Amino acid sequence: MMRPLRPVQRTAAAVAFAAFASVALAVPPTRDELAQWCAEAEDMGHCGRLVEERQMKRLPGLAKREGVNLRVALYPTGTATFTDVENPIHPVSFSLFDSIDPINAVLLFKTQGERATFVLLQRVGNRTTELPSEPALSPDRQRLATADFCAAGCTNELVVWRVTREGVVKELAWRSTDDWVDATPRWKDADTVVVEYRTASGGAPQTLERKLSQGGWLAPR
């Protein structure tokens, strides 16, 4: 799964991007592609731009780059513009990452210095939602799941988001009692989220399965 670069922990852009691959998106770059495209990247912002260059060829007509401006086509008409901030102290960049066709949305990779997140743009209505990690879309197209766990700088939450025409809103949240250093969500069915994770103590990846109806979920903050 593609996960944001966190301060200090991730210094190799190619490795960080390769850790983010997910099958939930329409045309996601593979782990091998991300590693190859970003092998010479100077930082995460540069890596995002290299991925964007490739993805624009796969998704023709969806977006175009005009200097610091990334213009994304809305539906049925219009354009949403995301503008980079070229500030040496507090730089901000937006890059096209993928299209989530089943919900007519576009996923952008956003960097703010050493911090990285994703921005989900709903093309109908021009609504944006910032997500802490790459989302997984449920089979019924009604929800997204994000898992943002790491040693430092993460929300350390599994979050279920409800997709509506008015926007994407947090519906449920869950926290592990153990220290996780990485986690990748997927959907078993429309009511069950499966998370593959690693703990801080190391060892082989483990799997957690949680139904939306079971106890232990927290009210989103």
N, C-alpha and C positions, 0 to 999 in steps of 0.2 A: 504494500500500500504506500502511496505517496504521502509522506508526512513532512510537516514544516521543519526547517532548520531551527534548532534552539540555540540560545547563546552558549558558546564555548563547546558544547558537546559535539557539534557536527561541523567539521572544517572542510571536508571534501565534498564539494557540490555534487559530483557524480554519484557518490555513494549515497548521499542523502536523497537525491531524486530517485535513485533506483529502489530505495526503500518505500517509495510512495505508490507503486503500481497497484491498480485496483481494477476489478472486472465490472464494476458497477456502471462505468461510463461508456458512451457510445463508441468512441474511437480512442481508447487510452493508449498512450505509449507503453510499450513493454518495458520490463526491467532492463533488458539488454539494450534497448534503444536509448533509454534515459542515460544509462552509463556511457554509452558510446557518444551521444550528442553532447553530454556535459563533461566529457573527459578533460577538456582543456578550459573549462569555465573558471573565471577568476573568483566568482562568488555566486550566491544563490540568485541574485537579480540577473546576472549574466546568463546563468544556466536557464532561468525562466525564458529569457529572450531567445536562446538557442532552441528550446523546445517549441516556442511560439512559431519560429520560422518554419519548422517542419510541420507543425499542426495546421498552419494556414494553408499549406499545400493539400492536406488531407480534407480540410473543411473549406473549400473555396466559396467565396462570397459571404462567409459568416462574419469576418472581421478584416480590418486592414490597419496597417501601421503607418502613421504619419508623424515621424519624429518622436516626440514625447507622448503623442496621443495614440491611444488604441481605440478605434471606433468599431463597435459591435452592432450588427444589424438587429433591430427589434422586429417584432411580428405583430401585425402585418406590415407596418411601415415604421420608419423612424430609425434613429441611431442613438446609442448610448456611448458616451465618450469617457474614457478613463485616462487621466493625465499623470505621467510620472513627475516626480519632484526630484530634480537633479541638484540635491543639496549634499555637500560632502559630509555634513554632520548628521543630518536626518533624511537620508534618501528614501524615496518611495517609488516602487515600480509595480506595474501591472502587466501580466503576460497572458496571452491566450493559452489555456491548457487543454481544454476539451469541450465537447458538446454533450449534454445529457438530453438526448432527443426525446425520450418518452414523456418528459415534462416540459419540453421546449425551453430548455435552460442552457446557459453557457457557464462554464467553470473557468475562472481566472485564477492565476497564481499571483499572490501579492506579497511583496517583501517590504519591510520597514527596517532598514539597517540589517541587523542579524536576525530579526524576527520574521517569520513567514506564516501566512495563512492562505485561505482560499476565499474567493468571493463568488457567490452563486448569483447569476443574473437571470431573472425570469424575463424572457423576451416579450411576453405578453404582459403589459403593464409597467415594464421597466422598473422592476423592484429588485433590490440587491440585499443579500444577507451574507455577512462575514462568518465563515466557518473555521474552526480551529484546525481541522484536518480534512483530508479528502473524503467526501461523503459516499455512502453506499445506498443505492435506491432500492426500496422494497418492491416485491413483485407486483403489488397492486398500485404502485406509483403514488401512494398516499403519504409516504414517509421517507425520511433520510436518516441514516445513522452515522455518527462520527465518534471516533475513539481517540482521545488526545491524552496520551500517557507518556511520560518521560521522567528522567531523574530530576530535572529542574526546568522551570519556565513553562510548564504545561498546565492545563486546567485539571488534568487527571480525572476526567469524567467520560463515561459513555453517555452520549446524548442522542435521544430520538427527537427528530424534528418533524412537524406536521407541514405538509406542502398544501397550500391553499392559493386561491386566485389573488388573495389580498397580501400574500407574502409567505415566507417560511418562518415558522415560530417554534420555539422549544416546547416540547410536550412532556418529555420524561428525562430524568438524569439519574445516573447510578455511579457510585464510587466504590472502588475495591478497597478492602481492608489490608491488602498486601501492596507492596511497592512494585509497580509495573514500570518497565522501561520502554515498552513499545506495545502496540495493540492494533489489530486490523479487524474491522467489523465486516460482516456480510449477513444476508438474510436467509434463514432456513425456509421461512414462509412469511406471509404478511404479518404474522403476530409473534414471530420469534427472531431475535437477533443472536447471532453466533459471533463470538470474539476470539480470535487467536492472539495470544499474548505471551510475553516473556517477563519474568520477574527479575528484580534486581539481584537476586541470588544466583541467577544464571540457570543453566540446564536447558532441556529441550522445550520447544514451544508448547504451550498448553491451550486448552480450549474451554471457553465458558459459554453456556447457552442460557439465555434469559427470555422468558415470555413477557410480553407487554402487560399481561394481566396479573403477573405474580407480584408478591410483595417485595419491598426493598427499594423501589424506585423513589427518587426524591423529587420534590417540586423544583422545577428549573429556576435558576437564579437570574 
